[in-house]
Amino acid sequence: MAEGEYKNGATSIIALIDARTALTSARNSFVQARFSWYIALAYLEKAVGRYLPKKLAGGIGE
């Protein structure tokens, strides 16, 4: 969206860079959250002494 606005002259290069930075930050946060989810799941499985069924375990983006 910001890229289209920039190409049409409706916004500045600064706004475009800010939008790209925000997108990169959001993607990074998503990856960190997914990693934390799987670490927590591994600890839970260790605590109960078995692997959880995939349906029960769920997961981010599954």
N, C-alpha and C positions, 0 to 999 in steps of 0.2 A: 504494500500500500504506500509506504513512504517513498519507495523507489519510483513508483508511478507519479507521485506528487512532485518529486524532484525532477523527473524527466519533463513534466509539464510546466515546470517553473513555479509551482505553487508552494514550494518549501526550499529551505537552504540545504547546503551540503552538511552543515552542522546537525540539522534535524535528521537527515538521512543516517549519518554516523551514529547519532544517539539511538535511533531506532534499531540499527544493526547491533549496537552494543547491548541494548535491552534484550533482543532476541537471543544473542549468544549467552547472556547471563541466564535467561530462562531455560535454555537448553541445558546449560551446565547444572542448574538446580535440579532439573528433571533427572539427569544422569546420577547426581548425588543421591537423590531420593530413592531411585531404583536400587542403587548399590546398598543403601542403608536398609531397604526393605529385605533384600536377600540376605544380608548379614543377620538381621533380626530373625528371619525365618530359620537360618542355620542354627542360631542359638536356641530357638524354640524346639527345633527337631532334636537337638542334642539334649535338651532338658527332658523331653518326653521319651527319649531313647529310640526314636524311629523316625523314618521319613514320613511326612504328611502327604496324603493323597493330593495330587495336583489340583483337583477341584476345591478341596478344603483350603489348601495353602493359598490359592488365589495368586495374586501378583499384580504388579503395576503393568498395565498395557497388555495383559493377557486376555 
